[in-house]
Amino acid sequence: MSFSLPVMSRLVAAALLGGLLLPAFAVAEDIEERITQRLQTAVPGLQVESMAPAKAPGIYEVRTNSGQIVYATEDAEYLFIGDLVKLENAGYVNLTEQARTSQRRQTINEHAKKGGLIQYAAKGEQKAVIDVFTDIDCGYCRKLHGEMDELNELGITVNYYGFPRSGPGTESFRKYVSVWCAEDPQAAMNKAKSGGAVKPADCANPVAEQYNLGRLVGVTGTPAIVLEDGTLMPGYVPAKTLARGLGIL
């Protein structure tokens, strides 16, 4: 079999390119393995979920099993915990917050596939979806819930995730479980949010998992609103203000 000169040239070029790329991949793998080993030796119990070169030269972004983002130098000699910020002519960009936002959206999307959410669907055309970590006994959560009809009329679908701030084993936590296990969870939620008593109930439920999810994605208080791009908005936001921020009004 013989090849023409152009074909042979392409084959040689491909072989040379492959030879150049293989060492680069090998070096990247060596760096990641070195960083992983150093981190796990220094911090027993820590697990590295993923790793990739950061936008700053010589730095790797490391995501741990606790959801935290940390940074390590390529030689694995230095580790820093905090936000990586890129300075620009007219300000700065928080690269770590960008990474958190992306990670938050991915994590919530994976969880949403399991179902188990108490949902209030948009009326008419759906223009936006928000995920809300909520506590039945939280005053501002109740204030936001009082605007549910307005949110739905504006075309916003609301997905509720349980986040009883007092944690598992508490009365507030059991109250959320009772709502979730009710024959009509949405009606039970409406009643509980208005201060009414909900009949105690128990069943296999995702409340503890949703609570842990909230902690994983950075929720520290309620209500906590997560937008479709993963942006976390802590605290109560009036319906119309939220709609304007979403570009609906």
C-alpha positions as CSV (number, residue, x, y, z in Angstrom):
1,M,0.0,0.0,0.0
2,S,1.3,3.5,-0.9
3,F,0.2,6.9,0.2
4,S,0.4,10.2,-1.7
5,L,2.6,12.9,-0.3
6,P,-0.4,15.0,1.1
7,V,-1.8,12.0,2.9
8,M,1.6,11.0,4.3
9,S,2.1,14.6,5.5
10,R,-1.3,14.5,7.4
11,L,-0.4,11.1,9.0
12,V,3.0,12.4,10.1
13,A,1.5,15.6,11.5
14,A,-1.1,13.6,13.4
15,A,1.5,11.3,14.8
16,L,3.7,14.3,15.9
17,L,0.7,16.0,17.5
18,G,-0.3,12.8,19.4
19,G,3.3,12.6,20.6
20,L,3.1,16.1,21.9
21,L,-0.2,15.7,23.6
22,L,0.4,12.5,25.4
23,P,3.1,14.0,27.7
24,A,0.8,16.9,28.5
25,F,-2.0,14.6,29.6
26,A,0.5,12.6,31.6
27,V,1.8,15.7,33.3
28,A,-1.7,16.8,34.2
29,E,-2.5,13.4,35.6
30,D,0.7,13.5,37.6
31,I,-0.1,16.9,39.0
32,E,-3.6,15.9,40.0
33,E,-2.4,12.7,41.7
34,R,0.3,14.6,43.6
35,I,-2.2,17.2,44.8
36,T,-4.7,14.5,45.8
37,Q,-2.1,12.6,47.8
38,R,-0.8,15.6,49.6
39,L,-4.2,16.8,50.5
40,Q,-5.4,13.5,51.8
41,T,-2.3,13.0,53.8
42,A,-2.5,16.5,55.3
43,V,-6.3,16.3,56.0
44,P,-7.4,12.7,56.8
45,G,-10.9,11.9,55.7
46,L,-10.9,14.5,52.9
47,Q,-12.0,13.3,49.5
48,V,-11.3,15.0,46.3
49,E,-14.4,15.0,44.1
50,S,-12.9,16.8,41.1
51,M,-9.9,18.9,40.1
52,A,-9.0,21.1,37.2
53,P,-6.6,23.9,36.3
54,A,-7.8,27.2,37.7
55,K,-7.8,30.3,35.5
56,A,-4.8,31.6,37.4
57,P,-1.5,30.1,36.0
58,G,0.1,27.3,38.2
59,I,-3.0,26.9,40.4
60,Y,-5.5,24.0,40.5
61,E,-9.1,24.3,41.6
62,V,-10.0,21.4,43.9
63,R,-13.6,20.4,44.9
64,T,-13.9,18.4,48.0
65,N,-16.6,16.0,49.3
66,S,-17.8,18.7,51.6
67,G,-18.7,20.9,48.7
68,Q,-15.8,23.3,49.5
69,I,-13.6,24.7,46.8
70,V,-9.9,25.1,47.6
71,Y,-6.8,25.9,45.6
72,A,-3.4,24.2,45.4
73,T,-0.2,25.0,43.6
74,E,1.0,22.5,40.9
75,D,3.8,21.3,43.1
76,A,1.3,20.6,45.9
77,E,3.4,22.6,48.3
78,Y,0.9,25.3,49.0
79,L,-2.9,25.3,49.6
80,F,-5.1,28.3,50.1
81,I,-8.7,28.5,51.2
82,G,-10.7,31.5,50.1
83,D,-11.9,33.3,47.0
84,L,-9.8,33.6,43.8
85,V,-10.4,37.0,42.3
86,K,-9.3,38.2,38.9
87,L,-8.6,41.9,38.6
88,E,-9.8,43.7,35.6
89,N,-9.6,47.2,34.3
90,A,-13.0,48.2,35.6
91,G,-13.2,46.1,38.7
92,Y,-12.8,42.4,39.4
93,V,-14.4,39.0,38.9
94,N,-14.8,36.5,41.7
95,L,-13.8,33.3,40.0
96,T,-14.5,31.1,43.0
97,E,-18.1,32.4,43.2
98,Q,-18.5,31.6,39.5
99,A,-17.4,28.0,40.3
100,R,-19.7,27.7,43.3
101,T,-22.6,28.9,41.2
102,S,-22.0,26.3,38.5
103,Q,-21.4,23.6,41.1
104,R,-24.6,24.5,43.0
105,R,-26.7,24.3,39.9
106,Q,-25.3,21.0,38.9
107,T,-25.7,19.5,42.4
108,I,-29.3,20.7,42.7
109,N,-30.2,19.4,39.2
110,E,-28.9,16.0,40.1
111,H,-31.0,16.0,43.2
112,A,-34.1,17.2,41.4
113,K,-34.1,14.1,39.2
114,K,-35.1,12.1,42.4
115,G,-38.3,14.1,42.7
116,G,-39.8,14.6,46.2
117,L,-40.3,18.4,45.9
118,I,-43.4,20.3,46.9
119,Q,-44.0,22.4,43.7
120,Y,-46.1,25.4,43.0
121,A,-46.4,25.6,39.2
122,A,-46.5,28.8,37.2
123,K,-49.9,29.8,35.9
124,G,-50.0,30.0,32.2
125,E,-46.6,30.3,30.5
126,Q,-43.7,29.3,32.7
127,K,-41.1,32.1,32.5
128,A,-38.7,31.0,35.3
129,V,-38.1,28.4,37.9
130,I,-36.7,29.0,41.3
131,D,-35.7,26.5,44.0
132,V,-36.4,27.7,47.5
133,F,-34.9,26.2,50.7
134,T,-37.6,26.9,53.3
135,D,-38.5,26.5,57.0
136,I,-42.1,26.3,58.0
137,D,-41.5,28.3,61.2
138,C,-39.4,31.0,59.5
139,G,-41.2,34.4,59.5
140,Y,-39.7,35.6,56.2
141,C,-40.4,32.2,54.6
142,R,-44.0,32.7,55.5
143,K,-43.9,36.2,54.0
144,L,-42.5,34.8,50.8
145,H,-45.1,32.0,50.8
146,G,-47.8,34.7,51.2
147,E,-46.8,35.9,47.7
148,M,-46.9,32.5,46.1
149,D,-50.0,33.2,44.0
150,E,-48.4,36.4,42.7
151,L,-45.2,34.5,41.9
152,N,-47.2,31.9,40.0
153,E,-49.2,34.5,38.2
154,L,-46.0,36.1,37.1
155,G,-45.0,32.8,35.4
156,I,-42.6,31.7,38.1
157,T,-42.6,28.0,39.2
158,V,-41.5,27.5,42.8
159,N,-39.9,24.3,44.0
160,Y,-39.7,23.9,47.8
161,Y,-36.7,22.1,49.4
162,G,-37.0,21.4,53.2
163,F,-34.5,23.2,55.3
164,P,-35.8,23.3,58.9
165,R,-33.1,25.5,60.5
166,S,-33.2,23.7,63.8
167,G,-32.0,20.5,62.2
168,P,-33.1,16.9,62.3
169,G,-34.8,15.6,65.4
170,T,-36.5,18.9,66.2
171,E,-40.2,19.9,66.3
172,S,-39.7,22.1,63.3
173,F,-38.1,19.3,61.4
174,R,-41.0,16.9,62.3
175,K,-43.5,19.5,61.2
176,Y,-41.9,19.6,57.7
177,V,-42.0,15.8,57.6
178,S,-45.7,15.8,58.5
179,V,-46.4,18.3,55.7
180,W,-44.4,16.2,53.2
181,C,-46.2,13.0,54.2
182,A,-49.7,14.5,54.2
183,E,-52.2,13.3,51.6
184,D,-52.1,16.7,50.0
185,P,-48.6,18.2,50.7
186,Q,-49.3,21.5,49.0
187,A,-52.5,22.1,51.0
188,A,-50.7,21.0,54.2
189,M,-47.9,23.4,53.4
190,N,-50.3,26.3,52.9
191,K,-51.9,25.5,56.2
192,A,-48.6,25.2,58.1
193,K,-47.2,28.4,56.5
194,S,-50.3,30.3,57.8
195,G,-49.7,29.1,61.3
196,G,-52.2,26.3,61.3
197,A,-51.6,22.9,62.9
198,V,-50.9,20.0,60.6
199,K,-51.8,16.5,61.5
200,P,-48.6,14.6,62.6
201,A,-47.6,12.1,59.9
202,D,-44.5,10.0,59.1
203,C,-43.4,8.1,56.1
204,A,-40.3,7.5,54.0
205,N,-39.3,11.1,53.1
206,P,-36.5,13.2,51.6
207,V,-36.5,16.0,54.2
208,A,-33.2,15.0,55.8
209,E,-31.6,14.6,52.3
210,Q,-32.9,18.0,51.2
211,Y,-31.6,19.6,54.4
212,N,-28.1,18.1,53.8
213,L,-28.3,19.3,50.2
214,G,-28.9,22.8,51.4
215,R,-25.9,22.7,53.7
216,L,-23.8,21.3,50.8
217,V,-24.7,24.1,48.4
218,G,-24.1,26.9,50.9
219,V,-27.5,27.6,52.5
220,T,-27.1,29.0,56.0
221,G,-30.5,30.6,56.5
222,T,-34.0,30.7,55.1
223,P,-35.5,31.5,52.8
224,A,-32.7,30.8,50.4
225,I,-33.6,31.2,46.7
226,V,-31.5,29.5,44.0
227,L,-32.0,30.8,40.4
228,E,-31.8,28.6,37.3
229,D,-28.1,29.5,36.7
230,G,-27.2,28.5,40.3
231,T,-27.1,32.0,41.8
232,L,-27.9,31.9,45.5
233,M,-30.0,34.7,46.9
234,P,-30.2,34.6,50.7
235,G,-33.2,36.0,52.4
236,Y,-36.7,37.2,51.4
237,V,-37.1,39.0,48.1
238,P,-40.5,40.5,47.2
239,A,-42.2,38.9,44.2
240,K,-42.1,41.9,41.9
241,T,-38.4,42.6,42.8
242,L,-37.6,38.9,42.1
243,A,-39.5,39.0,38.8
244,R,-37.6,42.2,37.7
245,G,-34.3,40.5,38.6
246,L,-35.3,37.5,36.4
247,G,-36.1,39.8,33.5
248,I,-39.8,39.0,33.6
249,L,-41.0,42.6,34.4
